[in-house]
Amino acid sequence: MRNLTETIYAGGPDAHGVQGSPTELVWTPHRNTPDHIYYQSLYEQKMGWRVEVVDGGLSDMYNNSVILDDQQVTFFWTLSKDSISIAARGEKKSGYLAVGFGSGMVNSYAYVGWIDDSGIGYVNTYRIDGKDALSIHRTQENLTHVRCKTENGIITLEFTRPLDPSCRREKRVECKNIIDPTTPLKVVWAMGTKWTHDHLTDRNMHSSTSNRPILVHLLRGSAEAEEDLLPVLAVHGFMMFVAWGILLPGGILAARYLKHLKGDGWYRIHVYLQCSGLVIVLLALLFAVAELRGFSFSSAHVKFGFAAIVLACIQPINSFLRPPKPANGEQAPSKRVIWEYFHTIVGRCTIVVGIAALFTGMKHLGHRYEVENVHGLSWAMAIWFLIGALILIYLEYHERQRIRRQISERSNWVLDNLEEDDSVDLLSPTRTTADKELQTSARMEVQLEPLNR
């Protein structure tokens, strides 16, 4: 800024320097510096004039920049303690430019910049929850240093916003638009021919948009394309549903309601279904962990899922350590009774926790990946388990009726050696009092005496 050919008035030897050794002022403008800066000395009336600030380009004004999907929009940003300064520049002519934070423009927070007919630039904020004009809702985010300009049809928008809107006590939707610098920010873009403040129609919809979001690492200053994990998660969810919704509950039902059949068919069905379900659960877990490169316990789905898998793995170990079954007519030892209670309770808790993991997984899928039909799938799964509950009530009713008929038939017996009743299953680990009384009364001693003729 100093012209070496003119005299510098620096105030005096005890102030800011003299003519022979003047003091130089080093000053660095930033992106929010006005175009004209006026300065004035407090000591000399002739020390004062104007500094014209010329933009050196967005790359010089911001610390970081990345190119978004399809290389048609460049995204700039500079992080500070409590705010972030953002700029976006289109690489082709358009009537407006929009950038959104989310996996797609639907269910995203969008920032739209455009120039009106009088040449004035605007940047508005919106919440988009659908694909038509009625689904675009204007929000009132706290934006500062807003700027939008066009050069040869190329639109550039700039703004500064707080990282945390600090209005979470209010029920405005924009209060949830929080930027966490430690978490990758999903950024998408769209362009169109015309935009207005109000009365948006389908004509204001975009003519081109990004095909996928870009994960912007705000702290590292880098970006990467988001991998499409929905097919992986769909396979993971389907395998878990087959295990927790069909195989494992089916194994429990076999142990409960098929023991009255002859042979050990119920036991084979129980073991096959339980082992098959556990294998599918472990494969689904490894499949998801390998694709997601690990997992964290921050979500309720992961917590329920991990607990269900731990409980499921306990059951085979518990079965291996079970005490021997008592002989016919003998009372079950306390170890056997305790084992049956433990095996039954753990099995029931495993199914309950597993079903909770299924529903929390659907909720997590909809929240993180914004799947449109997640609510329909959740309702379908709820109906499935409701039908299963009705079938369970029906089977339990008929099982109790069968036991009552069996007790009634045994009460008419006079002489019989009762064999071990294998119809008492793991869901009723101890025999009923009526069964014990029947066995006591059914065992009779017959004394033969000689006949005196």
C-alpha positions in Angstrom: 0.0 0.0 0.0 3.0 2.3 0.5 4.1 4.5 -2.4 7.9 4.9 -2.2 7.9 8.2 -4.0 5.8 10.2 -1.6 6.5 11.5 1.9 5.2 9.4 4.8 3.9 11.3 7.8 4.4 8.9 10.7 3.7 11.1 13.7 7.1 11.6 15.3 10.1 9.8 16.8 8.1 8.6 19.8 4.9 7.7 18.0 4.9 5.5 14.9 8.2 6.1 13.2 9.9 8.9 11.3 10.5 9.5 7.6 13.8 7.7 7.6 12.3 4.5 9.1 8.5 4.5 8.8 6.3 1.9 10.4 4.5 -0.4 7.9 1.0 -1.6 8.6 0.4 -5.2 7.6 -3.2 -5.9 7.1 -4.9 -9.0 5.5 -8.4 -8.7 4.2 -10.8 -11.7 4.3 -13.9 -12.7 2.4 -16.2 -10.4 4.5 -14.1 -7.3 4.0 -16.0 -4.5 2.2 -14.8 -3.4 -1.2 -13.7 0.0 0.1 -11.9 0.6 3.4 -11.1 4.1 4.7 -8.3 4.8 7.1 -7.3 7.9 9.1 -4.4 8.7 11.4 -5.0 9.9 14.8 -1.9 12.0 14.8 -1.5 13.5 11.4 -4.3 15.0 9.3 -2.8 14.0 6.0 -2.5 10.3 6.9 -5.8 9.0 5.6 -7.5 7.8 2.4 -9.1 4.8 0.9 -8.1 1.2 0.2 -9.9 -0.7 -2.6 -10.3 -4.4 -1.9 -10.3 -6.6 -5.0 -11.5 -10.2 -4.7 -8.7 -12.5 -5.6 -11.1 -15.4 -6.3 -13.0 -17.8 -4.1 -10.0 -20.1 -3.8 -8.0 -17.3 -2.2 -10.9 -16.3 0.1 -11.7 -19.7 1.5 -9.5 -22.3 3.2 -10.9 -25.4 1.5 -12.7 -26.3 -1.7 -13.9 -29.5 -3.4 -15.7 -30.3 -6.6 -19.1 -31.9 -6.1 -20.7 -34.7 -8.1 -20.5 -34.5 -11.9 -17.9 -31.7 -11.6 -20.5 -29.0 -12.3 -20.4 -27.2 -8.9 -17.4 -26.2 -6.7 -18.0 -26.1 -3.0 -15.9 -23.7 -0.8 -15.8 -23.4 3.0 -13.9 -21.9 5.9 -14.4 -23.1 9.5 -14.3 -20.9 12.5 -15.0 -21.6 16.2 -18.8 -21.3 16.1 -19.6 -20.7 12.4 -18.8 -21.8 8.9 -18.5 -19.6 5.8 -19.7 -21.4 2.6 -19.6 -20.6 -1.1 -20.8 -22.5 -4.1 -20.1 -21.7 -7.7 -21.7 -23.3 -10.7 -19.6 -24.3 -13.7 -22.4 -23.7 -16.3 -25.0 -21.1 -17.0 -28.2 -21.4 -14.9 -31.0 -19.2 -13.5 -30.4 -20.4 -10.0 -28.0 -22.6 -8.0 -28.9 -24.7 -5.0 -26.8 -26.7 -2.6 -28.4 -29.0 -0.1 -27.2 -30.9 3.0 -28.6 -34.4 2.8 -28.5 -37.6 0.8 -30.7 -35.9 -1.9 -32.6 -32.8 -2.5 -35.6 -34.5 -0.9 -35.4 -34.4 2.9 -32.6 -31.8 2.8 -31.8 -28.3 4.0 -31.3 -26.3 0.8 -29.6 -22.9 0.1 -30.8 -21.3 -3.1 -29.0 -18.4 -4.8 -30.5 -16.5 -7.8 -30.6 -13.1 -9.4 -33.9 -11.3 -9.9 -35.0 -9.3 -12.9 -33.5 -6.1 -11.5 -30.1 -7.7 -11.0 -30.3 -8.1 -7.2 -28.9 -11.3 -5.8 -30.6 -13.4 -3.1 -29.8 -16.4 -1.0 -32.8 -18.1 0.7 -33.0 -21.2 2.9 -35.5 -24.0 2.6 -36.5 -27.4 3.9 -37.5 -29.8 1.2 -39.6 -32.9 2.1 -41.0 -33.9 -1.3 -40.6 -33.8 -5.1 -43.1 -31.1 -6.0 -43.2 -27.3 -5.4 -45.6 -27.6 -2.5 -42.9 -29.6 -0.6 -40.5 -26.7 -0.6 -40.8 -24.8 2.7 -39.1 -21.5 3.4 -37.1 -21.4 6.6 -35.5 -18.5 8.6 -31.9 -19.5 9.2 -29.6 -17.0 10.6 -27.4 -16.2 7.6 -24.9 -13.4 7.6 -22.5 -12.0 4.9 -24.9 -13.1 2.2 -23.9 -12.5 -1.3 -25.0 -13.8 -4.7 -23.8 -12.7 -8.1 -23.7 -13.8 -11.6 -21.0 -13.5 -14.2 -21.7 -14.6 -17.8 -24.6 -16.7 -16.5 -22.4 -18.4 -13.8 -24.0 -18.0 -10.4 -21.9 -17.8 -7.2 -23.6 -17.7 -3.8 -21.9 -17.1 -0.4 -23.1 -17.0 3.2 -22.0 -17.5 6.8 -24.1 -19.5 9.2 -23.6 -20.8 12.8 -22.7 -24.5 13.2 -25.4 -24.9 15.8 -28.6 -22.7 15.3 -29.0 -22.6 19.1 -32.8 -22.7 18.8 -33.5 -26.3 19.6 -36.0 -25.4 22.3 -38.1 -23.9 19.5 -40.0 -26.2 17.2 -38.8 -24.7 14.0 -37.5 -27.2 11.5 -34.4 -25.3 10.8 -33.3 -25.7 14.4 -32.4 -29.3 13.6 -30.0 -28.2 10.8 -26.8 -28.7 12.9 -23.4 -29.0 11.2 -20.9 -31.2 13.1 -17.4 -30.6 11.8 -16.3 -34.0 13.0 -18.9 -35.8 10.9 -18.8 -35.8 7.1 -21.3 -33.4 5.6 -23.5 -34.8 2.7 -23.7 -32.1 0.0 -25.9 -32.2 -3.2 -26.6 -29.6 -5.7 -29.3 -28.6 -8.3 -29.7 -26.0 -11.0 -32.7 -24.6 -12.8 -33.9 -21.8 -15.1 -35.8 -19.5 -12.7 -36.5 -18.9 -9.0 -38.7 -16.6 -7.0 -39.3 -15.7 -3.4 -42.9 -17.0 -3.3 -45.4 -18.8 -5.3 -43.1 -21.6 -6.5 -44.5 -23.9 -9.1 -43.2 -27.0 -10.9 -41.6 -24.7 -13.4 -39.1 -23.7 -10.7 -37.9 -27.3 -10.4 -34.3 -28.1 -11.3 -33.2 -29.0 -14.8 -30.1 -30.7 -13.6 -29.0 -32.2 -10.3 -26.3 -34.3 -8.7 -26.6 -38.0 -9.0 -25.3 -38.8 -5.6 -24.1 -36.9 -2.5 -20.5 -36.1 -1.8 -19.2 -36.6 1.7 -17.3 -33.4 2.6 -14.8 -33.8 5.5 -14.8 -30.3 6.9 -11.9 -30.6 9.2 -9.6 -32.5 6.8 -10.6 -30.3 3.8 -11.3 -33.3 1.5 -14.3 -35.1 0.0 -15.3 -38.5 -1.3 -18.2 -39.9 -3.1 -20.7 -41.6 -0.8 -20.9 -45.4 -1.3 -24.3 -46.8 -2.0 -24.8 -49.0 1.0 -28.5 -49.5 0.7 -28.1 -52.9 -1.2 -25.8 -54.1 1.5 -28.1 -52.9 4.3 -31.1 -54.4 2.5 -29.4 -57.8 2.4 -28.4 -57.5 6.1 -32.0 -56.5 7.1 -33.5 -59.4 5.1 -31.2 -62.0 6.7 -31.9 -60.6 10.1 -35.7 -60.7 9.5 -35.5 -64.4 8.3 -33.6 -65.2 11.5 -35.5 -63.2 14.1 -38.8 -63.2 12.4 -39.1 -66.9 11.2 -36.4 -69.4 12.1 -35.7 -68.6 15.8 -39.3 -68.1 16.8 -40.2 -71.2 14.8 -37.6 -73.2 16.8 -39.2 -72.1 20.1 -42.7 -72.9 18.9 -41.5 -76.4 17.9 -40.2 -77.0 21.4 -43.4 -75.8 23.0 -46.1 -77.3 20.8 -44.7 -80.4 19.1 -43.6 -82.5 22.1 -46.9 -84.4 22.2 -45.9 -86.0 18.8 -44.2 -89.4 18.9 -40.4 -89.6 18.6 -37.9 -86.8 18.9 -39.0 -84.9 15.8 -39.7 -81.8 17.8 -36.2 -81.8 19.2 -34.6 -82.1 15.7 -36.8 -79.3 14.4 -35.9 -77.1 17.4 -32.2 -77.7 17.0 -32.2 -77.2 13.2 -34.2 -74.0 13.3 -32.2 -72.5 16.2 -28.8 -73.4 14.6 -29.9 -72.1 11.2 -31.1 -68.9 12.6 -28.0 -68.3 14.6 -25.8 -69.0 11.6 -27.8 -66.5 9.5 -27.5 -63.9 12.3 -23.7 -64.2 12.4 -23.4 -64.1 8.7 -25.6 -61.0 8.5 -23.5 -59.3 11.2 -20.2 -60.1 9.4 -21.6 -58.9 6.1 -22.7 -55.5 7.5 -19.5 -55.0 9.5 -17.3 -55.8 6.5 -19.1 -53.4 4.2 -19.5 -50.6 6.8 -15.9 -51.0 8.0 -16.9 -51.5 11.6 -19.7 -50.1 13.8 -20.2 -48.0 16.8 -22.6 -48.3 19.8 -24.0 -44.8 19.3 -27.3 -46.0 17.9 -30.1 -47.9 19.6 -30.1 -50.5 16.8 -26.5 -51.5 17.4 -27.1 -51.8 21.1 -30.2 -54.0 20.7 -28.6 -56.0 18.0 -25.4 -56.7 19.9 -27.4 -57.7 23.0 -29.6 -60.1 21.0 -26.5 -61.7 19.4 -24.9 -62.2 22.8 -28.0 -63.8 24.2 -28.4 -66.0 21.1 -24.8 -67.3 21.5 -25.4 -68.1 25.1 -28.1 -70.7 24.2 -25.9 -73.2 22.4 -23.4 -73.1 25.3 -26.2 -73.5 27.8 -27.6 -76.5 25.9 -24.2 -78.2 25.9 -24.0 -77.8 29.7 -27.5 -79.0 30.5 -27.8 -81.6 33.3 -29.1 -85.1 32.4 -32.9 -85.7 32.3 -34.2 -87.6 35.3 -35.3 -91.2 34.8 -39.0 -92.1 34.5 -40.9 -91.4 37.6 -38.1 -89.6 39.3 -38.3 -86.0 40.4 -36.1 -83.6 38.5 -33.1 -82.4 40.4 -32.7 -78.8 41.3 -29.9 -78.3 38.7 -32.1 -79.5 35.9 -34.9 -77.2 37.0 -32.6 -74.2 37.3 -31.2 -75.0 33.8 -34.7 -75.2 32.3 -35.7 -71.9 33.8 -32.5 -70.2 32.6 -32.8 -71.7 29.1 -36.4 -70.6 28.8 -35.9 -67.1 30.1 -32.9 -66.4 28.0 -34.6 -67.7 24.9 -37.6 -65.5 25.4 -35.5 -62.4 26.1 -33.4 -63.2 23.0 -36.5 -63.1 20.8 -37.8 -59.9 22.3 -34.5 -58.1 22.0 -34.0 -59.4 18.5 -37.4 -58.1 17.4 -36.6 -54.7 19.0 -33.4 -54.7 17.0 -35.4 -55.2 13.8 -37.6 -52.2 14.4 -34.8 -49.9 15.6 -32.9 -51.0 12.5 -35.8 -49.9 10.2 -35.9 -46.5 12.1 -32.1 -46.1 11.8 -32.3 -46.9 8.1 -35.0 -44.2 7.5 -33.2 -41.6 9.6 -29.7 -42.1 8.2 -30.3 -43.0 4.6 -33.7 -41.4 4.2 -35.4 -44.4 2.6 -38.9 -43.3 1.4 -40.8 -46.6 2.1 -39.3 -47.3 5.5 -42.6 -46.6 7.2 -44.4 -49.0 5.0 -41.8 -51.7 5.7 -42.1 -51.1 9.4 -45.9 -51.4 9.3 -45.6 -54.6 7.3 -43.2 -56.1 9.9 -45.5 -55.0 12.7 -48.4 -56.8 11.0 -46.2 -59.9 10.6 -45.4 -60.1 14.3 -49.0 -59.3 15.2 -50.2 -62.3 13.1 -47.5 -64.4 14.8 -48.8 -63.3 18.2 -52.3 -64.3 17.3 -51.1 -67.7 16.1 -49.1 -68.1 19.4 -52.3 -67.4 21.4 -54.2 -69.9 19.3 -51.5 -72.6 19.8 -51.2 -71.9 23.5 -55.0 -72.3 24.0 -55.1 -75.6 22.2 -52.0 -76.8 24.1 -53.7 -76.1 27.4 -56.8 -77.9 26.2 -54.7 -80.9 25.2 -53.1 -81.0 28.6 -56.4 -80.9 30.4 -57.8 -83.8 28.3 -54.7 -85.8 29.0 -55.0 -85.3 32.7 -58.7 -86.3 32.5 -57.9 -89.5 30.7 -55.1 -90.4 33.2 -57.5 -90.0 36.1 -59.5 -93.0 34.8 -56.5 -95.3 34.8 -56.3 -98.0 37.5 -53.0 -99.8 36.9 -50.3 -98.4 34.8 -46.6 -97.7 34.8 -46.3 -94.1 33.7 -43.4 -93.3 31.4 -41.6 -90.0 31.3 -44.0 -87.4 29.9 -42.1 -85.5 27.2 -44.9 -83.1 26.5 -43.7 -80.7 29.3 -41.5 -78.4 27.3 -38.9 -75.7 28.1 -41.5 -73.0 28.3 -43.1 -74.9 31.3 -39.9 -76.2 32.9 -41.6 -77.8 35.9 -44.4 -80.2 35.9 -47.8 -79.1 37.1 -49.1 -80.2 40.5 -51.9 -82.2 38.9 -49.3 -84.2 36.9 -47.4 -85.1 40.1 -50.6 -86.1 41.9 -51.6 -88.2 39.0 -48.2 -90.0 39.0 -48.6 -90.6 42.8 -52.1 -91.9 42.6 -51.4 -94.0 39.5 -48.6 -96.0 41.1 -50.5 -98.7 43.1 -49.2 -101.7 45.1 -51.1 -104.9 44.6 -50.9 -107.6 47.3 -51.8 -111.2 46.5 -53.2 -113.4 49.2 -54.0 -117.2 49.0 -57.6 -118.1 48.7 -59.2 -120.1 51.6 -61.8 -122.4 50.2 
